Amino acid sequence: MSEERHSPLAIHSTGVEDPHALLQRQQIIQRSKVTAGIVMLVLLLGGARTVFSQSQKMDQLKSDIQTRGQIYVKTQVILTKEAAPTIALPGSLQGYVQSPIYARVPGYVKRWHKDIGSRVKKGEVLAELETPETDEQLTQAIATRQQAAASLELAKSTEARWIALRAKDAVSQQEVDEKRSNSTQAMANLASAEANMQRLKQLSNFKSLTSPTDGVITRRNVDTGDLVDAGAGGGIARALFVVTQTDPLRLYVNVPQTYAQQVKGGQKVTVTQTELPGKKFEGELARTAASIDPLTRSMQVEISLANKEGILMPGAYVQVNLPLKVKASLTVPNNALIIRGQGIKVAVVDAEKRVKMQAITLGRNLGEQVEVLTGLTDGLRVVLNPPDALNEGDVVNFNPDPPKTDAENKDKPAAQKDKP
């Protein structure tokens, strides 16, 4: 069969192939190898990139785990300080002299001259009373005194006549003694009538109510025509006026037993009032009770406070800052205390940033700070606001202390400037 007949039947000839077709086949094979090599290279690069990325992620994850596992805390270095602590105590102002004025005699208010807020001088008339009953009693007492005087005069003349008759032996001694006794009784009756008259005259002087001291009228409880009773007995009678001396003022506060030994007369104190921001008033501790009240375990002290400008008002609620003795003490902030079942402790951080739970003994509470008696030494670093998960031996991180300024170094004691 010839080549012409093989071609339609798609049967290749067994003869020698065409060089051009062979070259084409070799090129195709070579291209396939290159393409396969490129694909393998791309796959290898992709795998290497994936492995490298996974390795980086694992390193980052390990770093994150380490970072999150660390404990960050805020710390403070504690130092012994010489300070004069103060305690704040509440109190109410009151006038140095506070005089309620009552009626001494019963009657009616004729007129009043001073109202609340009026400043008065000692002896100034505040009100006048009408006392008809006392006036009538005084008139009666004067008449009784005149009657007693007349009876005494008659008794004395009778005694003199009977003494003369006795000298002539015209009457008995018994009768003379009786006349002498009548004279003595008449003299006593006159003295009684005189005393009663003087008493009523003194009561009549109380028709005018006067101020017993310089001060301010802080209360007026009567008006014209009011019926008033005498005295203040039994709580029935009411005070017609109240006069208060506002300069100086008096202030009583109760000092706890813990600080009682550190309070002495003559100490200067500072008084503040919430309604007067920015204003401070200097007072002086006038005297102490020198004893502890067994019910409140406190000592009462009296403070004298000048009030020349009249800014402070009696009855106002104030705060007294009472300074105590200067004392060198080691203190820690209240937020450094750890209160657990084993007692009170603080978390101390050593040079290797390792935590040690240190038991301490507390002294006085100074407000934001508390005194430490035993357990700590100067220069230790304690943890502030320690987390509940903080335990013995934990390693912590903290920010280093900022560098001290020149002003802070100047205020710092010489012994503490050299400390690291």
Secondary structure as GFF3:
##gff-version 3
##sequence-region A 1 420
A	DSSP	alpha_helix	3	6	.	.	.	ID=ss1
A	DSSP	alpha_helix	19	69	.	.	.	ID=ss2
A	DSSP	beta_strand	71	72	.	.	.	ID=ss3
A	DSSP	beta_strand	74	77	.	.	.	ID=ss4
A	DSSP	beta_strand	80	83	.	.	.	ID=ss5
A	DSSP	beta_strand	86	101	.	.	.	ID=ss6
A	DSSP	beta_strand	107	112	.	.	.	ID=ss7
A	DSSP	beta_strand	119	120	.	.	.	ID=ss8
A	DSSP	beta_strand	125	130	.	.	.	ID=ss9
A	DSSP	alpha_helix	132	167	.	.	.	ID=ss10
A	DSSP	alpha_helix	173	204	.	.	.	ID=ss11
A	DSSP	three_ten_helix	205	207	.	.	.	ID=ss12
A	DSSP	beta_strand	208	210	.	.	.	ID=ss13
A	DSSP	beta_strand	215	220	.	.	.	ID=ss14
A	DSSP	beta_strand	227	228	.	.	.	ID=ss15
A	DSSP	three_ten_helix	233	235	.	.	.	ID=ss16
A	DSSP	beta_strand	241	256	.	.	.	ID=ss17
A	DSSP	alpha_helix	257	260	.	.	.	ID=ss18
A	DSSP	beta_strand	268	272	.	.	.	ID=ss19
A	DSSP	beta_strand	281	288	.	.	.	ID=ss20
A	DSSP	beta_strand	298	305	.	.	.	ID=ss21
A	DSSP	beta_strand	317	323	.	.	.	ID=ss22
A	DSSP	beta_strand	327	333	.	.	.	ID=ss23
A	DSSP	three_ten_helix	334	336	.	.	.	ID=ss24
A	DSSP	beta_strand	338	340	.	.	.	ID=ss25
A	DSSP	beta_strand	343	349	.	.	.	ID=ss26
A	DSSP	beta_strand	355	359	.	.	.	ID=ss27
A	DSSP	beta_strand	361	365	.	.	.	ID=ss28
A	DSSP	beta_strand	369	374	.	.	.	ID=ss29
A	DSSP	beta_strand	381	384	.	.	.	ID=ss30
A	DSSP	beta_strand	396	397	.	.	.	ID=ss31
A	DSSP	alpha_helix	406	411	.	.	.	ID=ss32
A	DSSP	alpha_helix	414	417	.	.	.	ID=ss33
###
